[in-house]
């Protein structure tokens, strides 16, 4: 890792600092790319996968393991979180164009609780609530052999791997078939600050 990269990560100091950096300094990337954290810094933009990779690299430098959790959906895009624990409670750092899909404070006793906290905010353009599942945490140490944090190329190996692992369901199918659509105020609130 280059000295300037390490200096940036350490300057963020906390998971909250990493989240603020993603929110305030990194534009939302609408392209179909998979930038490494180095490329996120170089281009100054990221979507959720790229933001989670950047956050995992920063969290690792701050003393946390580099963990990702994949949220799956129907009729929508998946969402990826960098997760961490404080005193046994889970929190997350995330990049999204939707305000309700960003990070969470470390107050959740389980990954299920953390994943469910995204449920009401996870919707598609038709206003359907689309979150359906979540993965176990994936430690990115398994990808150190491809130098995922410092690669000067896209790192598609990681999202491809996330597609192969098992996911736990958010709720029984009978409940998921009877969901109400988003109400207009909540829908609009989710788009607050969206980069068009």
C-alpha positions as CSV (number, residue, x, y, z in Angstrom):
1,X,0.0,0.0,0.0
2,X,1.3,3.4,-0.9
3,X,2.1,5.9,1.9
4,X,-0.6,8.4,0.7
5,X,-3.3,5.7,0.7
6,X,-2.4,4.6,4.2
7,X,-2.3,8.3,5.3
8,X,-5.8,8.8,3.9
9,X,-7.3,5.8,5.6
10,X,-5.7,6.6,8.9
11,X,-7.0,10.2,8.7
12,X,-10.5,9.0,8.6
13,X,-10.0,7.6,12.2
14,X,-13.4,5.8,12.7
15,X,-16.1,4.0,10.7
16,X,-18.1,7.2,10.9
17,X,-15.1,9.1,9.3
18,X,-15.0,6.5,6.5
19,X,-18.8,6.9,5.9
20,X,-18.4,10.7,5.8
21,X,-15.6,10.5,3.3
22,X,-17.7,8.2,1.1
23,X,-20.7,10.6,1.4
24,X,-18.9,13.9,1.0
25,X,-15.8,13.2,-1.2
26,X,-16.8,10.3,-3.5
27,X,-19.3,10.8,-6.2
28,X,-21.8,8.1,-7.0
29,X,-20.6,5.9,-9.9
30,X,-23.3,4.9,-12.4
31,X,-21.0,2.8,-14.6
32,X,-20.7,-1.0,-14.6
33,X,-17.3,-1.1,-13.1
34,X,-15.7,-2.8,-10.1
35,X,-13.0,-0.4,-9.0
36,X,-10.5,-1.4,-6.4
37,X,-10.1,1.0,-3.5
38,X,-7.0,2.5,-5.2
39,X,-9.1,3.2,-8.3
40,X,-11.9,4.6,-6.2
41,X,-9.4,7.2,-4.8
42,X,-8.0,7.8,-8.3
43,X,-11.4,8.4,-10.0
44,X,-13.2,9.9,-7.0
45,X,-16.3,7.9,-7.5
46,X,-17.9,4.6,-6.4
47,X,-21.1,2.6,-6.4
48,X,-22.1,0.3,-3.6
49,X,-19.7,-2.5,-4.4
50,X,-16.8,-0.1,-4.9
51,X,-17.7,1.9,-1.8
52,X,-17.8,-1.3,0.3
53,X,-14.4,-2.3,-1.0
54,X,-13.0,1.1,-0.2
55,X,-14.6,1.0,3.3
56,X,-13.3,-2.5,4.0
57,X,-9.8,-1.4,3.1
58,X,-10.1,1.7,5.3
59,X,-11.6,-0.3,8.2
60,X,-8.7,-2.8,8.0
61,X,-6.2,0.0,8.3
62,X,-8.2,1.2,11.4
63,X,-7.9,-2.2,13.0
64,X,-11.1,-4.0,11.9
65,X,-11.2,-7.1,9.7
66,X,-12.1,-6.3,6.1
67,X,-15.6,-7.8,6.0
68,X,-18.4,-7.5,3.4
69,X,-22.0,-8.6,3.6
70,X,-24.1,-8.9,0.4
71,X,-27.8,-8.0,0.5
72,X,-29.9,-9.6,-2.2
73,X,-33.1,-8.4,-3.8
74,X,-35.8,-9.1,-6.4
75,X,-36.4,-6.8,-9.4
76,X,-33.6,-4.6,-8.1
77,X,-29.8,-4.4,-7.7
78,X,-28.1,-6.1,-4.8
79,X,-26.4,-3.9,-2.2
80,X,-23.0,-4.5,-0.5
81,X,-22.0,-3.4,3.0
82,X,-18.6,-3.2,4.7
83,X,-19.4,-4.4,8.2
84,X,-17.6,-4.1,11.5
85,X,-18.2,-4.9,15.2
86,X,-17.8,-2.7,18.3
87,X,-18.3,-4.4,21.7
88,X,-20.0,-7.3,19.9
89,X,-22.5,-5.2,18.0
90,X,-22.6,-4.8,14.2
91,X,-22.5,-1.6,12.2
92,X,-21.9,-0.9,8.5
93,X,-20.4,1.6,6.1
94,X,-22.1,1.8,2.7
95,X,-22.2,3.9,-0.5
96,X,-25.6,4.4,-2.1
97,X,-27.4,6.9,-4.2
98,X,-30.4,6.3,-1.9
99,X,-30.1,8.0,1.5
100,X,-31.6,5.1,3.5
101,X,-29.1,2.6,2.2
102,X,-25.9,4.1,3.7
103,X,-24.2,3.1,6.9
104,X,-25.5,2.0,10.2
105,X,-24.3,2.7,13.8
106,X,-22.9,-0.4,15.6
107,X,-26.0,-1.1,17.7
108,X,-27.2,-4.4,16.1
109,X,-26.8,-7.6,18.0
110,X,-26.7,-9.8,14.9
111,X,-26.2,-9.5,11.2
112,X,-29.9,-10.3,10.8
113,X,-30.8,-7.3,12.8
114,X,-28.4,-5.2,10.7
115,X,-29.8,-6.5,7.4
116,X,-33.4,-6.0,8.5
117,X,-32.6,-2.3,9.3
118,X,-32.3,-1.8,5.5
119,X,-35.7,-3.4,4.7
120,X,-38.0,-0.3,4.7
121,X,-35.4,1.8,2.7
122,X,-34.7,-0.8,0.1
123,X,-37.1,-0.3,-2.9
124,X,-37.1,-0.2,-6.6
125,X,-38.3,2.5,-9.0
126,X,-41.8,1.0,-8.9
127,X,-42.0,1.5,-5.2
128,X,-41.7,-2.2,-4.3
129,X,-39.8,-3.2,-1.2
130,X,-37.2,-5.6,-2.7
131,X,-34.7,-6.7,0.0
132,X,-34.9,-10.5,0.3
133,X,-31.7,-11.9,1.8
134,X,-28.2,-11.3,3.3
135,X,-25.0,-13.3,3.3
136,X,-22.6,-14.2,6.0
137,X,-19.6,-11.9,6.4
138,X,-16.9,-12.5,3.8
139,X,-13.4,-11.7,5.0
140,X,-11.5,-10.1,2.1
141,X,-8.3,-11.5,3.4
142,X,-9.2,-14.4,1.1
143,X,-8.5,-12.0,-1.8
144,X,-5.2,-10.7,-0.6
145,X,-3.5,-12.8,-3.3
146,X,-5.0,-10.5,-6.0
147,X,-4.1,-7.4,-4.0
148,X,-7.7,-6.3,-4.0
149,X,-7.1,-3.0,-2.1
150,X,-4.2,-1.8,-4.2
151,X,-4.9,-3.3,-7.6
152,X,-4.5,-0.9,-10.6
153,X,-7.4,-2.8,-12.2
154,X,-11.0,-3.7,-11.6
155,X,-11.5,-6.6,-9.1
156,X,-14.5,-8.5,-10.5
157,X,-13.4,-11.6,-8.6
158,X,-15.0,-10.3,-5.4
159,X,-18.6,-9.6,-6.7
160,X,-18.5,-12.9,-8.6
161,X,-17.7,-14.7,-5.4
162,X,-20.5,-13.0,-3.5
163,X,-22.9,-14.4,-6.1
164,X,-21.8,-17.9,-5.3
165,X,-22.3,-17.9,-1.5
166,X,-25.5,-18.8,0.4
167,X,-27.8,-16.1,1.7
168,X,-30.3,-16.2,4.5
169,X,-33.9,-15.0,3.9
170,X,-35.2,-11.8,5.4
171,X,-38.7,-13.2,6.0
172,X,-40.9,-16.2,5.0
173,X,-42.3,-16.2,1.4
174,X,-45.9,-15.8,2.6
175,X,-45.1,-12.5,4.3
176,X,-43.0,-11.2,1.3
177,X,-45.9,-11.9,-1.1
178,X,-48.1,-9.4,0.9
179,X,-45.8,-6.4,1.2
180,X,-47.3,-2.9,0.9
181,X,-45.7,-0.5,-1.6
182,X,-43.6,2.5,-0.4
183,X,-45.6,5.5,0.6
184,X,-44.8,8.6,-1.4
185,X,-43.1,10.5,1.4
186,X,-40.8,7.6,2.3
187,X,-40.0,7.1,-1.4
188,X,-39.1,10.8,-1.8
189,X,-37.0,10.8,1.4
190,X,-34.9,8.0,0.0
191,X,-34.0,10.1,-3.0
192,X,-32.8,13.0,-0.9
193,X,-29.4,14.1,-2.1
194,X,-29.5,11.7,-5.1
195,X,-26.9,12.4,-7.8
196,X,-28.7,12.4,-11.1
